[in-house]
C-alpha cells in the first residue's frame, strides 16, 4: 500500500524531496516495500503503486560523447540511445558505468532520481511524459517514488523534452 504525503518535507527526506520542497513545487511521495529480488525497479514501483507503467519513469544515466547525461523514460519501454545522443547534439551514447552514475548523482542504482543530484547533469525527459498530468520518478531511494507534473520536473531539471523512449 502506498503512503501518500503532500508537499511538506517529511522527516528523513531525500535530496530529491528537499529540492522539490525548496522550489515550492507540488508533489506527492509514494512509499512501498522494495523487494531486493525484483528484476526491474521501475516495474516493481508501477505494480506496487498500482500505477500504469507508462506513467512511472525510470532515471538512466548514459555517456554521450564523454559527458554523463540523464535520460528519463517510461518503465514500460527502453531508452533509445541514438535518439538520446541526437536530442543533445551528440554523436554516440552508451549506458554509463553504474559506479560513475552513483558517484556523480549521489544516489544508488535503482534509486537514482532526476532531482537533487550531487552534480546536476544534463537531462532529457521522454516527450511521452507530456501526455500525463503527473508522472512518478524515483524520489532518491529504492521503494520511494515522487509524483510530479512533467512540466515541473522539466523545469526543475532544465530538461530537454524529446522522443527518447522505445516501446
Buried (B, 14 or more C-beta within 10 A) or exposed (E): EBEEBEEEEBEEBBBBBBBBBEEEBEBBBBBBEBEEEBEEBBBBBBBBBEBEBBBBBBBBBBBBEEEBBBBBBBBBBBBBBEBBBBBBEBEEBEEBEEEEBBEBBBBEBBBBBBBBBEEBBBBBBBBBBEEBEBBBBBBBBBBBBBBBBBBBBBEBBEBBBBBBBEE
